[in-house]
Amino acid sequence: MSEEGLWLLVAFPTLISPLVFTSAMWQTRREQAVLLLLPGAPRRASINGWLSMRFAMQHLGNALVVGVTLLVLEALGVLSGRSATDREIALCVLVLSPLVPIAYWRDWLRMQAPWGHLTLRDGVIVCAIVGLALTRVAWERAPWWVLGALSATLSIPLALWRWRAIGREPAAWPVGRS
């Protein structure tokens, strides 16, 4: 197997997994309504915080597994060699990944039906992150950790702002009620 593109093949699931999440939220609306009838189920706006944290932990756990996988494959020599640009793009995607779950902390109540498995918002988020990674690699040639520092600097205030906003929104389940 050629090693060209292997970095990207391993790193891009961190961007693709949120696309599945949005579609799954829409397709499981009936199950969400039934779950709300169970005793002990989160109520009102507390479900928004629970859902947001669950998605963020799932996504960041996925990014951590991908990062460790990339390091192990590079240590074994599978990824070393000709794919330096792919390596840089993959590392940029990983350091930008904390922005992805925060972008998905939204008002699920007003969610519209996705087109197939995508919503316009999903496509814009993924394209923006890939665009930032490609731009950084193509023109700036700054170390990838600089982009990581920028990502962390943007993620913290954005997360605080969105966390307060989701606490004021109506309960998320079942999605698309309004």
TINU-701404 format. One record per atom (N, C-alpha, C, O): residue number from 1; x, y, z; atom name; residue in three letters. Coordinates in steps of 0.2 Angstrom, whole numbers. Atoms other than C-alpha are relative to their C-alpha. Layout:
// residues N
[NUM,[X,Y,Z],"CA","ala"]
...
This chain:
// residues 178
[1,[4,-6,0],"N","met"]
[1,[0,0,0],"CA","met"]
[1,[4,6,0],"C","met"]
[1,[9,7,4],"O","met"]
[2,[-3,-6,0],"N","ser"]
[2,[6,17,-4],"CA","ser"]
[2,[-1,4,6],"C","ser"]
[2,[-6,4,9],"O","ser"]
[3,[1,-4,-6],"N","glu"]
[3,[10,29,10],"CA","glu"]
[3,[-3,7,-1],"C","glu"]
[3,[-4,10,3],"O","glu"]
[4,[3,-7,1],"N","glu"]
[4,[4,44,1],"CA","glu"]
[4,[-7,0,2],"C","glu"]
[4,[-11,-4,0],"O","glu"]
[5,[7,-1,-2],"N","gly"]
[5,[-12,50,8],"CA","gly"]
[5,[-2,-4,6],"C","gly"]
[5,[-8,-4,9],"O","gly"]
[6,[1,5,-6],"N","leu"]
[6,[-11,37,23],"CA","leu"]
[6,[-1,5,6],"C","leu"]
[6,[-6,3,10],"O","leu"]
[7,[2,-5,-5],"N","trp"]
[7,[-10,52,35],"CA","trp"]
[7,[-7,2,0],"C","trp"]
[7,[-10,3,5],"O","trp"]
[8,[6,-3,0],"N","leu"]
[8,[-25,60,29],"CA","leu"]
[8,[-6,-6,1],"C","leu"]
[8,[-11,-4,4],"O","leu"]
[9,[5,5,-1],"N","leu"]
[9,[-35,43,28],"CA","leu"]
[9,[-1,-1,8],"C","leu"]
[9,[-6,-3,10],"O","leu"]
[10,[1,1,-7],"N","val"]
[10,[-31,41,47],"CA","val"]
[10,[-3,6,4],"C","val"]
[10,[-7,5,8],"O","val"]
[11,[2,-6,-4],"N","ala"]
[11,[-34,59,52],"CA","ala"]
[11,[-7,2,-1],"C","ala"]
[11,[-10,5,3],"O","ala"]
[12,[6,-3,2],"N","phe"]
[12,[-50,63,43],"CA","phe"]
[12,[-6,-2,3],"C","phe"]
[12,[-11,1,3],"O","phe"]
[13,[6,2,-4],"N","pro"]
[13,[-62,53,53],"CA","pro"]
[13,[-2,5,6],"C","pro"]
[13,[-8,5,8],"O","pro"]
[14,[2,-4,-5],"N","thr"]
[14,[-61,66,66],"CA","thr"]
[14,[-5,6,-3],"C","thr"]
[14,[-8,9,1],"O","thr"]
[15,[4,-5,3],"N","leu"]
[15,[-70,78,54],"CA","leu"]
[15,[-7,-4,-3],"C","leu"]
[15,[-12,0,-3],"O","leu"]
[16,[6,3,3],"N","ile"]
[16,[-82,65,46],"CA","ile"]
[16,[-5,-3,6],"C","ile"]
[16,[-11,-3,4],"O","ile"]
[17,[4,3,-5],"N","ser"]
[17,[-89,58,63],"CA","ser"]
[17,[-6,5,2],"C","ser"]
[17,[-11,3,3],"O","ser"]
[18,[5,-5,-1],"N","pro"]
[18,[-99,74,66],"CA","pro"]
[18,[-6,0,-5],"C","pro"]
[18,[-12,1,-3],"O","pro"]
[19,[5,0,5],"N","leu"]
[19,[-108,72,50],"CA","leu"]
[19,[-5,-5,1],"C","leu"]
[19,[-11,-4,0],"O","leu"]
[20,[4,5,-1],"N","val"]
[20,[-115,56,55],"CA","val"]
[20,[-4,1,6],"C","val"]
[20,[-10,-1,7],"O","val"]
[21,[3,-2,-6],"N","phe"]
[21,[-120,63,72],"CA","phe"]
[21,[-7,4,-2],"C","phe"]
[21,[-12,3,1],"O","phe"]
[22,[6,-4,1],"N","thr"]
[22,[-132,76,65],"CA","thr"]
[22,[-5,-4,-4],"C","thr"]
[22,[-11,-3,-2],"O","thr"]
[23,[5,5,4],"N","ser"]
[23,[-141,63,53],"CA","ser"]
[23,[-3,-4,5],"C","ser"]
[23,[-9,-6,5],"O","ser"]
[24,[2,5,-5],"N","ala"]
[24,[-142,51,68],"CA","ala"]
[24,[-5,4,5],"C","ala"]
[24,[-10,1,7],"O","ala"]
[25,[5,-3,-5],"N","met"]
[25,[-150,64,79],"CA","met"]
[25,[-7,1,-3],"C","met"]
[25,[-12,1,0],"O","met"]
[26,[6,-1,3],"N","trp"]
[26,[-163,68,66],"CA","trp"]
[26,[-4,-7,-1],"C","trp"]
[26,[-10,-7,0],"O","trp"]
[27,[4,7,1],"N","gln"]
[27,[-167,49,62],"CA","gln"]
[27,[-2,-3,7],"C","gln"]
[27,[-7,-7,6],"O","gln"]
[28,[2,3,-7],"N","thr"]
[28,[-169,45,81],"CA","thr"]
[28,[-5,4,4],"C","thr"]
[28,[-5,4,10],"O","thr"]
[29,[4,-5,-4],"N","arg"]
[29,[-182,58,85],"CA","arg"]
[29,[-5,-4,4],"C","arg"]
[29,[-7,-2,10],"O","arg"]
[30,[5,4,-4],"N","arg"]
[30,[-195,45,90],"CA","arg"]
[30,[3,-4,6],"C","arg"]
[30,[0,-4,12],"O","arg"]
[31,[-3,3,-5],"N","glu"]
[31,[-183,36,101],"CA","glu"]
[31,[1,5,6],"C","glu"]
[31,[1,3,12],"O","glu"]
[32,[-2,-5,-4],"N","gln"]
[32,[-178,52,109],"CA","gln"]
[32,[-7,2,4],"C","gln"]
[32,[-6,3,10],"O","gln"]
[33,[7,-2,-3],"N","ala"]
[33,[-197,56,113],"CA","ala"]
[33,[-1,-6,6],"C","ala"]
[33,[-4,-4,11],"O","ala"]
[34,[1,6,-5],"N","val"]
[34,[-198,38,122],"CA","val"]
[34,[4,1,5],"C","val"]
[34,[2,0,11],"O","val"]
[35,[-5,-1,-6],"N","leu"]
[35,[-182,41,132],"CA","leu"]
[35,[-2,5,5],"C","leu"]
[35,[-1,4,11],"O","leu"]
[36,[2,-6,-5],"N","leu"]
[36,[-189,57,139],"CA","leu"]
[36,[-6,-2,5],"C","leu"]
[36,[-7,1,10],"O","leu"]
[37,[5,2,-5],"N","leu"]
[37,[-203,47,147],"CA","leu"]
[37,[2,-4,6],"C","leu"]
[37,[-1,-6,11],"O","leu"]
[38,[-3,4,-5],"N","leu"]
[38,[-191,36,157],"CA","leu"]
[38,[1,4,6],"C","leu"]
[38,[3,10,6],"O","leu"]
[39,[-2,-4,-6],"N","pro"]
[39,[-189,41,175],"CA","pro"]
[39,[8,1,1],"C","pro"]
[39,[12,-4,-1],"O","pro"]
[40,[-7,-1,-1],"N","gly"]
[40,[-172,49,179],"CA","gly"]
[40,[3,3,-7],"C","gly"]
[40,[9,5,-7],"O","gly"]
[41,[-3,-3,6],"N","ala"]
[41,[-170,56,161],"CA","ala"]
[41,[1,7,1],"C","ala"]
[41,[-3,10,5],"O","ala"]
[42,[-1,-7,-1],"N","pro"]
[42,[-163,73,160],"CA","pro"]
[42,[-6,4,-3],"C","pro"]
[42,[-9,2,-8],"O","pro"]
[43,[6,-4,2],"N","arg"]
[43,[-176,86,159],"CA","arg"]
[43,[2,7,-2],"C","arg"]
[43,[7,10,0],"O","arg"]
[44,[0,-7,2],"N","arg"]
[44,[-178,103,151],"CA","arg"]
[44,[7,2,-3],"C","arg"]
[44,[10,-2,-7],"O","arg"]
[45,[-6,-3,3],"N","ala"]
[45,[-162,113,147],"CA","ala"]
[45,[6,-5,3],"C","ala"]
[45,[12,-4,0],"O","ala"]
[46,[-5,4,-2],"N","ser"]
[46,[-151,100,157],"CA","ser"]
[46,[2,-5,-5],"C","ser"]
[46,[8,-7,-5],"O","ser"]
[47,[-2,5,6],"N","ile"]
[47,[-152,88,142],"CA","ile"]
[47,[4,4,-5],"C","ile"]
[47,[8,0,-8],"O","ile"]
[48,[-4,-3,4],"N","asn"]
[48,[-144,101,132],"CA","asn"]
[48,[8,0,2],"C","asn"]
[48,[12,-2,-2],"O","asn"]
[49,[-7,1,-3],"N","gly"]
[49,[-128,101,143],"CA","gly"]
[49,[2,-7,0],"C","gly"]
[49,[8,-8,-2],"O","gly"]
[50,[-2,7,0],"N","trp"]
[50,[-128,83,144],"CA","trp"]
[50,[1,-3,-7],"C","trp"]
[50,[6,-6,-8],"O","trp"]
[51,[-1,1,7],"N","leu"]
[51,[-130,81,125],"CA","leu"]
[51,[7,3,-3],"C","leu"]
[51,[10,0,-6],"O","leu"]
[52,[-6,-4,2],"N","ser"]
[52,[-116,94,122],"CA","ser"]
[52,[6,-3,3],"C","ser"]
[52,[11,-4,-1],"O","ser"]
[53,[-6,3,-3],"N","met"]
[53,[-104,86,134],"CA","met"]
[53,[1,-7,-3],"C","met"]
[53,[7,-9,-4],"O","met"]
[54,[-1,6,2],"N","arg"]
[54,[-107,69,128],"CA","arg"]
[54,[3,0,-7],"C","arg"]
[54,[7,-4,-9],"O","arg"]
[55,[-3,-1,7],"N","phe"]
[55,[-104,74,110],"CA","phe"]
[55,[7,2,0],"C","phe"]
[55,[11,0,-4],"O","phe"]
[56,[-7,-3,-1],"N","ala"]
[56,[-88,84,115],"CA","ala"]
[56,[4,-6,2],"C","ala"]
[56,[10,-6,-1],"O","ala"]
[57,[-4,6,-2],"N","met"]
[57,[-81,69,124],"CA","met"]
[57,[1,-5,-5],"C","met"]
[57,[6,-8,-6],"O","met"]
[58,[0,5,5],"N","gln"]
[58,[-85,57,111],"CA","gln"]
[58,[5,2,-6],"C","gln"]
[58,[9,-1,-8],"O","gln"]
[59,[-4,-2,6],"N","his"]
[59,[-77,68,97],"CA","his"]
[59,[7,1,3],"C","his"]
[59,[12,-1,-1],"O","his"]
[60,[-7,-1,-3],"N","leu"]
[60,[-61,73,108],"CA","leu"]
[60,[3,-7,1],"C","leu"]
[60,[9,-8,0],"O","leu"]
[61,[-3,7,-1],"N","gly"]
[61,[-59,54,112],"CA","gly"]
[61,[2,-3,-6],"C","gly"]
[61,[7,-6,-7],"O","gly"]
[62,[-1,2,7],"N","asn"]
[62,[-60,50,94],"CA","asn"]
[62,[7,3,-3],"C","asn"]
[62,[11,0,-6],"O","asn"]
[63,[-6,-3,2],"N","ala"]
[63,[-47,63,90],"CA","ala"]
[63,[6,-2,4],"C","ala"]
[63,[12,-3,1],"O","ala"]
[64,[-5,2,-4],"N","leu"]
[64,[-36,57,104],"CA","leu"]
[64,[3,-7,-3],"C","leu"]
[64,[8,-8,-4],"O","leu"]
[65,[-1,6,3],"N","val"]
[65,[-37,39,97],"CA","val"]
[65,[4,1,-7],"C","val"]
[65,[9,-3,-8],"O","val"]
[66,[-3,-1,6],"N","val"]
[66,[-33,45,80],"CA","val"]
[66,[7,3,0],"C","val"]
[66,[12,1,-3],"O","val"]
[67,[-7,-2,-1],"N","gly"]
[67,[-18,55,86],"CA","gly"]
[67,[5,-5,2],"C","gly"]
[67,[11,-5,0],"O","gly"]
[68,[-4,6,-3],"N","val"]
[68,[-11,40,96],"CA","val"]
[68,[2,-4,-6],"C","val"]
[68,[7,-7,-7],"O","val"]
[69,[-1,4,6],"N","thr"]
[69,[-13,30,80],"CA","thr"]
[69,[5,2,-5],"C","thr"]
[69,[9,-1,-7],"O","thr"]
[70,[-5,-3,5],"N","leu"]
[70,[-4,42,69],"CA","leu"]
[70,[7,0,3],"C","leu"]
[70,[12,-2,0],"O","leu"]
[71,[-6,1,-3],"N","leu"]
[71,[10,42,82],"CA","leu"]
[71,[3,-7,0],"C","leu"]
[71,[9,-8,-1],"O","leu"]
[72,[-2,7,0],"N","val"]
[72,[11,23,83],"CA","val"]
[72,[2,-2,-7],"C","val"]
[72,[8,-5,-8],"O","val"]
[73,[-2,2,7],"N","leu"]
[73,[11,21,64],"CA","leu"]
[73,[6,4,-2],"C","leu"]
[73,[10,1,-6],"O","leu"]
[74,[-7,-3,2],"N","glu"]
[74,[25,34,62],"CA","glu"]
[74,[6,-3,4],"C","glu"]
[74,[11,-4,1],"O","glu"]
[75,[-5,3,-4],"N","ala"]
[75,[35,26,76],"CA","ala"]
[75,[2,-7,-3],"C","ala"]
[75,[8,-9,-3],"O","ala"]
[76,[-1,7,3],"N","leu"]
[76,[33,9,67],"CA","leu"]
[76,[3,1,-7],"C","leu"]
[76,[5,-4,-10],"O","leu"]
[77,[-3,-2,6],"N","gly"]
[77,[39,18,51],"CA","gly"]
[77,[-5,-1,-6],"C","gly"]
[77,[-3,0,-12],"O","gly"]
[78,[5,1,6],"N","val"]
[78,[23,15,41],"CA","val"]
[78,[-1,7,-3],"C","val"]
[78,[-3,7,-9],"O","val"]
[79,[2,-7,3],"N","leu"]
[79,[20,34,39],"CA","leu"]
[79,[6,4,-1],"C","leu"]
[79,[5,10,-4],"O","leu"]
[80,[-6,-4,1],"N","ser"]
[80,[38,40,38],"CA","ser"]
[80,[2,0,-8],"C","ser"]
[80,[0,-5,-11],"O","ser"]
[81,[-2,0,7],"N","gly"]
[81,[45,45,21],"CA","gly"]
[81,[-3,6,-4],"C","gly"]
[81,[-2,12,-2],"O","gly"]
[82,[2,-5,5],"N","arg"]
[82,[37,55,7],"CA","arg"]
[82,[-6,4,1],"C","arg"]
[82,[-6,9,-2],"O","arg"]
[83,[6,-3,-1],"N","ser"]
[83,[21,61,14],"CA","ser"]
[83,[0,6,5],"C","ser"]
[83,[-4,6,10],"O","ser"]
[84,[-1,-5,-5],"N","ala"]
[84,[27,76,24],"CA","ala"]
[84,[-6,5,-1],"C","ala"]
[84,[-8,8,5],"O","ala"]
[85,[6,-5,0],"N","thr"]
[85,[13,88,17],"CA","thr"]
[85,[-6,-4,3],"C","thr"]
[85,[-10,0,6],"O","thr"]
[86,[6,3,-3],"N","asp"]
[86,[0,75,21],"CA","asp"]
[86,[0,-1,8],"C","asp"]
[86,[-5,0,11],"O","asp"]
[87,[-1,0,-8],"N","arg"]
[87,[8,73,39],"CA","arg"]
[87,[-2,7,3],"C","arg"]
[87,[-6,7,8],"O","arg"]
[88,[2,-6,-3],"N","glu"]
[88,[6,92,41],"CA","glu"]
[88,[-7,2,0],"C","glu"]
[88,[-10,4,5],"O","glu"]
[89,[7,-1,0],"N","ile"]
[89,[-12,93,35],"CA","ile"]
[89,[-3,-4,5],"C","ile"]
[89,[-8,-2,8],"O","ile"]
[90,[4,4,-5],"N","ala"]
[90,[-17,78,46],"CA","ala"]
[90,[1,3,7],"C","ala"]
[90,[-3,3,11],"O","ala"]
[91,[-1,-3,-6],"N","leu"]
[91,[-9,86,61],"CA","leu"]
[91,[-4,7,1],"C","leu"]
[91,[-6,8,7],"O","leu"]
[92,[4,-6,0],"N","cys"]
[92,[-17,103,57],"CA","cys"]
[92,[-8,-2,2],"C","cys"]
[92,[-11,1,6],"O","cys"]
[93,[7,2,-1],"N","val"]
[93,[-34,94,56],"CA","val"]
[93,[-1,-2,8],"C","val"]
[93,[-6,-1,11],"O","val"]
[94,[1,2,-7],"N","leu"]
[94,[-31,86,73],"CA","leu"]
[94,[0,6,5],"C","leu"]
[94,[-3,6,10],"O","leu"]
[95,[0,-6,-5],"N","val"]
[95,[-26,102,82],"CA","val"]
[95,[-6,5,-1],"C","val"]
[95,[-7,8,4],"O","val"]
[96,[6,-4,0],"N","leu"]
[96,[-41,110,75],"CA","leu"]
[96,[-7,-3,2],"C","leu"]
[96,[-12,0,3],"O","leu"]
[97,[6,4,-2],"N","ser"]
[97,[-53,96,81],"CA","ser"]
[97,[-3,3,6],"C","ser"]
[97,[-9,1,6],"O","ser"]
[98,[4,-3,-5],"N","pro"]
[98,[-57,105,97],"CA","pro"]
[98,[-6,5,-2],"C","pro"]
[98,[-11,6,2],"O","pro"]
[99,[5,-4,2],"N","leu"]
[99,[-67,117,87],"CA","leu"]
[99,[-6,-3,-3],"C","leu"]
[99,[-12,0,-3],"O","leu"]
[100,[5,4,3],"N","val"]
[100,[-78,104,79],"CA","val"]
[100,[-6,-1,5],"C","val"]
[100,[-12,1,4],"O","val"]
[101,[6,1,-4],"N","pro"]
[101,[-89,99,94],"CA","pro"]
[101,[-3,6,3],"C","pro"]
[101,[-9,6,4],"O","pro"]
[102,[3,-7,-2],"N","ile"]
[102,[-91,117,100],"CA","ile"]
[102,[-5,3,-5],"C","ile"]
[102,[-10,6,-4],"O","ile"]
[103,[4,-2,5],"N","ala"]
[103,[-98,121,83],"CA","ala"]
[103,[-6,-4,-1],"C","ala"]
[103,[-11,-1,-3],"O","ala"]
[104,[6,4,0],"N","tyr"]
[104,[-111,107,85],"CA","tyr"]
[104,[-4,1,7],"C","tyr"]
[104,[-9,-2,7],"O","tyr"]
[105,[4,-2,-6],"N","trp"]
[105,[-117,114,102],"CA","trp"]
[105,[-5,5,-3],"C","trp"]
[105,[-4,11,-3],"O","trp"]
[106,[5,-4,3],"N","arg"]
[106,[-133,121,94],"CA","arg"]
[106,[-7,-1,3],"C","arg"]
[106,[-8,-5,7],"O","arg"]
[107,[7,1,-2],"N","asp"]
[107,[-151,123,96],"CA","asp"]
[107,[-3,-5,-4],"C","asp"]
[107,[-6,-5,-10],"O","asp"]
[108,[3,6,4],"N","trp"]
[108,[-157,106,91],"CA","trp"]
[108,[-7,0,-1],"C","trp"]
[108,[-10,-3,-5],"O","trp"]
[109,[7,0,0],"N","leu"]
[109,[-175,110,94],"CA","leu"]
[109,[-2,3,-7],"C","leu"]
[109,[-7,1,-10],"O","leu"]
[110,[2,-3,6],"N","arg"]
[110,[-175,121,78],"CA","arg"]
[110,[4,-3,-6],"C","arg"]
[110,[4,0,-11],"O","arg"]
[111,[-3,3,6],"N","met"]
[111,[-165,109,67],"CA","met"]
[111,[-4,-2,-5],"C","met"]
[111,[-10,-5,-4],"O","met"]
[112,[4,2,6],"N","gln"]
[112,[-171,106,50],"CA","gln"]
[112,[2,-7,-3],"C","gln"]
[112,[8,-9,-1],"O","gln"]
[113,[-2,7,3],"N","ala"]
[113,[-171,89,41],"CA","ala"]
[113,[6,1,-4],"C","ala"]
[113,[7,5,-9],"O","ala"]
[114,[-6,0,4],"N","pro"]
[114,[-154,85,34],"CA","pro"]
[114,[-1,-2,-7],"C","pro"]
[114,[-6,-6,-9],"O","pro"]
[115,[0,3,7],"N","trp"]
[115,[-151,82,15],"CA","trp"]
[115,[4,-6,0],"C","trp"]
[115,[10,-6,-1],"O","trp"]
[116,[-3,7,0],"N","gly"]
[116,[-147,64,15],"CA","gly"]
[116,[3,-1,7],"C","gly"]
[116,[0,-1,12],"O","gly"]
[117,[-3,0,-7],"N","his"]
[117,[-134,64,29],"CA","his"]
[117,[4,6,1],"C","his"]
[117,[7,6,6],"O","his"]
[118,[-3,-7,-1],"N","leu"]
[118,[-128,82,28],"CA","leu"]
[118,[-5,5,1],"C","leu"]
[118,[-11,5,-2],"O","leu"]
[119,[3,-7,0],"N","thr"]
[119,[-134,99,33],"CA","thr"]
[119,[5,5,-3],"C","thr"]
[119,[11,3,-3],"O","thr"]
[120,[-5,-5,3],"N","leu"]
[120,[-127,114,25],"CA","leu"]
[120,[5,2,6],"C","leu"]
[120,[11,4,4],"O","leu"]
[121,[-4,-2,-5],"N","arg"]
[121,[-120,119,42],"CA","arg"]
[121,[6,-5,1],"C","arg"]
[121,[11,-3,2],"O","arg"]
[122,[-5,5,0],"N","asp"]
[122,[-111,102,43],"CA","asp"]
[122,[6,1,-5],"C","asp"]
[122,[12,1,-4],"O","asp"]
[123,[-5,-1,6],"N","gly"]
[123,[-103,105,26],"CA","gly"]
[123,[5,6,1],"C","gly"]
[123,[10,6,-1],"O","gly"]
[124,[-3,-7,-1],"N","val"]
[124,[-98,123,30],"CA","val"]
[124,[6,-1,6],"C","val"]
[124,[11,1,5],"O","val"]
[125,[-5,1,-6],"N","ile"]
[125,[-89,117,47],"CA","ile"]
[125,[6,-4,-3],"C","ile"]
[125,[11,-2,-1],"O","ile"]
[126,[-6,5,2],"N","val"]
[126,[-79,103,39],"CA","val"]
[126,[4,4,-6],"C","val"]
[126,[10,3,-5],"O","val"]
[127,[-4,-4,5],"N","cys"]
[127,[-74,114,24],"CA","cys"]
[127,[4,5,3],"C","cys"]
[127,[10,6,0],"O","cys"]
[128,[-4,-5,-3],"N","ala"]
[128,[-69,128,35],"CA","ala"]
[128,[7,-3,3],"C","ala"]
[128,[12,0,3],"O","ala"]
[129,[-5,3,-3],"N","ile"]
[129,[-58,117,45],"CA","ile"]
[129,[6,-3,-5],"C","ile"]
[129,[12,-2,-4],"O","ile"]
[130,[-5,2,5],"N","val"]
[130,[-50,108,30],"CA","val"]
[130,[3,6,-3],"C","val"]
[130,[9,5,-5],"O","val"]
[131,[-3,-6,3],"N","gly"]
[131,[-48,125,22],"CA","gly"]
[131,[6,3,4],"C","gly"]
[131,[11,5,2],"O","gly"]
[132,[-6,-2,-4],"N","leu"]
[132,[-38,131,37],"CA","leu"]
[132,[6,-4,0],"C","leu"]
[132,[11,-1,0],"O","leu"]
[133,[-6,5,0],"N","ala"]
[133,[-27,116,38],"CA","ala"]
[133,[4,1,-7],"C","ala"]
[133,[10,1,-7],"O","ala"]
[134,[-4,0,6],"N","leu"]
[134,[-23,117,19],"CA","leu"]
[134,[3,7,-1],"C","leu"]
[134,[9,7,-4],"O","leu"]
[135,[-3,-7,0],"N","thr"]
[135,[-20,136,20],"CA","thr"]
[135,[6,0,4],"C","thr"]
[135,[11,3,2],"O","thr"]
[136,[-6,0,-4],"N","arg"]
[136,[-8,134,34],"CA","arg"]
[136,[5,-4,-3],"C","arg"]
[136,[11,-2,-3],"O","arg"]
[137,[-5,4,3],"N","val"]
[137,[1,120,25],"CA","val"]
[137,[3,4,-6],"C","val"]
[137,[9,4,-8],"O","val"]
[138,[-2,-3,6],"N","ala"]
[138,[1,129,8],"CA","ala"]
[138,[4,6,0],"C","ala"]
[138,[9,7,-4],"O","ala"]
[139,[-3,-6,1],"N","trp"]
[139,[6,146,12],"CA","trp"]
[139,[4,2,6],"C","trp"]
[139,[9,6,6],"O","trp"]
[140,[-3,-2,-6],"N","glu"]
[140,[11,149,30],"CA","glu"]
[140,[6,-3,2],"C","glu"]
[140,[11,0,4],"O","glu"]
[141,[-6,4,-2],"N","arg"]
[141,[23,135,34],"CA","arg"]
[141,[3,2,7],"C","arg"]
[141,[8,1,8],"O","arg"]
[142,[-1,0,-7],"N","ala"]
[142,[22,139,52],"CA","ala"]
[142,[0,-6,3],"C","ala"]
[142,[-4,-11,0],"O","ala"]
[143,[1,6,-3],"N","pro"]
[143,[24,125,64],"CA","pro"]
[143,[-8,-2,2],"C","pro"]
[143,[-11,3,3],"O","pro"]
[144,[7,2,-1],"N","trp"]
[144,[7,115,66],"CA","trp"]
[144,[-2,2,7],"C","trp"]
[144,[-8,3,8],"O","trp"]
[145,[2,-1,-7],"N","trp"]
[145,[8,118,85],"CA","trp"]
[145,[-3,8,1],"C","trp"]
[145,[-6,9,5],"O","trp"]
[146,[2,-7,0],"N","val"]
[146,[5,137,81],"CA","val"]
[146,[-8,0,-1],"C","val"]
[146,[-11,4,2],"O","val"]
[147,[7,1,1],"N","leu"]
[147,[-12,132,74],"CA","leu"]
[147,[-3,-3,5],"C","leu"]
[147,[-9,-1,7],"O","leu"]
[148,[3,2,-6],"N","gly"]
[148,[-15,122,89],"CA","gly"]
[148,[-1,5,6],"C","gly"]
[148,[-6,5,9],"O","gly"]
[149,[1,-6,-5],"N","ala"]
[149,[-12,137,100],"CA","ala"]
[149,[-6,4,-2],"C","ala"]
[149,[-9,6,3],"O","ala"]
[150,[6,-4,3],"N","leu"]
[150,[-24,147,89],"CA","leu"]
[150,[-6,-4,2],"C","leu"]
[150,[-11,0,4],"O","leu"]
[151,[7,4,-1],"N","ser"]
[151,[-37,133,90],"CA","ser"]
[151,[-2,0,8],"C","ser"]
[151,[-8,1,9],"O","ser"]
[152,[1,0,-7],"N","ala"]
[152,[-35,132,109],"CA","ala"]
[152,[-3,7,2],"C","ala"]
[152,[-7,8,6],"O","ala"]
[153,[2,-7,-1],"N","thr"]
[153,[-36,151,110],"CA","thr"]
[153,[-7,2,-2],"C","thr"]
[153,[-11,5,2],"O","thr"]
[154,[7,-1,2],"N","leu"]
[154,[-52,151,100],"CA","leu"]
[154,[-5,-4,3],"C","leu"]
[154,[-11,-2,5],"O","leu"]
[155,[5,5,-3],"N","ser"]
[155,[-60,136,108],"CA","ser"]
[155,[-2,2,7],"C","ser"]
[155,[-8,1,8],"O","ser"]
[156,[2,-2,-7],"N","ile"]
[156,[-60,142,126],"CA","ile"]
[156,[-6,5,0],"C","ile"]
[156,[-11,4,3],"O","ile"]
[157,[5,-5,-1],"N","pro"]
[157,[-70,158,124],"CA","pro"]
[157,[-6,-2,-4],"C","pro"]
[157,[-12,-1,-2],"O","pro"]
[158,[6,2,3],"N","leu"]
[158,[-81,150,111],"CA","leu"]
[158,[-4,-5,4],"C","leu"]
[158,[-10,-5,4],"O","leu"]
[159,[3,5,-4],"N","ala"]
[159,[-85,135,122],"CA","ala"]
[159,[-4,4,6],"C","ala"]
[159,[-9,2,8],"O","ala"]
[160,[3,-4,-6],"N","leu"]
[160,[-89,147,137],"CA","leu"]
[160,[-6,4,-3],"C","leu"]
[160,[-12,3,1],"O","leu"]
[161,[6,-3,3],"N","trp"]
[161,[-101,157,126],"CA","trp"]
[161,[-5,-5,-2],"C","trp"]
[161,[-11,-3,0],"O","trp"]
[162,[6,5,2],"N","arg"]
[162,[-110,142,118],"CA","arg"]
[162,[-3,-4,6],"C","arg"]
[162,[-8,-5,6],"O","arg"]
[163,[3,3,-5],"N","trp"]
[163,[-111,134,135],"CA","trp"]
[163,[-5,4,4],"C","trp"]
[163,[-11,1,6],"O","trp"]
[164,[6,-4,-3],"N","arg"]
[164,[-121,148,142],"CA","arg"]
[164,[-6,1,-4],"C","arg"]
[164,[-11,1,-2],"O","arg"]
[165,[5,0,4],"N","ala"]
[165,[-131,149,127],"CA","ala"]
[165,[-5,-6,0],"C","ala"]
[165,[-11,-6,0],"O","ala"]
[166,[4,6,0],"N","ile"]
[166,[-136,131,127],"CA","ile"]
[166,[-4,-1,7],"C","ile"]
[166,[-9,-5,7],"O","ile"]
[167,[4,0,-6],"N","gly"]
[167,[-142,133,145],"CA","gly"]
[167,[-6,4,0],"C","gly"]
[167,[-11,2,4],"O","gly"]
[168,[6,-4,1],"N","arg"]
[168,[-155,145,140],"CA","arg"]
[168,[-4,-2,-5],"C","arg"]
[168,[-10,0,-6],"O","arg"]
[169,[4,2,6],"N","glu"]
[169,[-161,136,125],"CA","glu"]
[169,[-5,-5,3],"C","glu"]
[169,[-4,-8,8],"O","glu"]
[170,[5,6,-2],"N","pro"]
[170,[-177,124,126],"CA","pro"]
[170,[4,-6,-1],"C","pro"]
[170,[9,-7,-4],"O","pro"]
[171,[-3,7,-1],"N","ala"]
[171,[-174,106,129],"CA","ala"]
[171,[1,-3,-8],"C","ala"]
[171,[-3,-1,-12],"O","ala"]
[172,[-2,2,6],"N","ala"]
[172,[-165,98,114],"CA","ala"]
[172,[-4,-6,-3],"C","ala"]
[172,[-5,-6,-9],"O","ala"]
[173,[3,6,2],"N","trp"]
[173,[-175,82,113],"CA","trp"]
[173,[-8,1,0],"C","trp"]
[173,[-10,4,4],"O","trp"]
[174,[-2,2,6],"N","pro"]
[174,[-184,77,102],"CA","pro"]
[174,[2,6,-5],"C","pro"]
[174,[-1,11,-5],"O","pro"]
[175,[-3,-5,4],"N","val"]
[175,[-174,87,89],"CA","val"]
[175,[-6,2,-6],"C","val"]
[175,[-10,-2,-7],"O","val"]
[176,[4,-2,5],"N","gly"]
[176,[-183,97,76],"CA","gly"]
[176,[-8,1,1],"C","gly"]
[176,[-12,0,-3],"O","gly"]
[177,[7,0,-2],"N","arg"]
[177,[-200,99,86],"CA","arg"]
[177,[-3,7,-3],"C","arg"]
[177,[-9,7,-5],"O","arg"]
[178,[4,-6,2],"N","ser"]
[178,[-203,117,81],"CA","ser"]
[178,[-1,1,-7],"C","ser"]
[178,[-4,7,-9],"O","ser"]
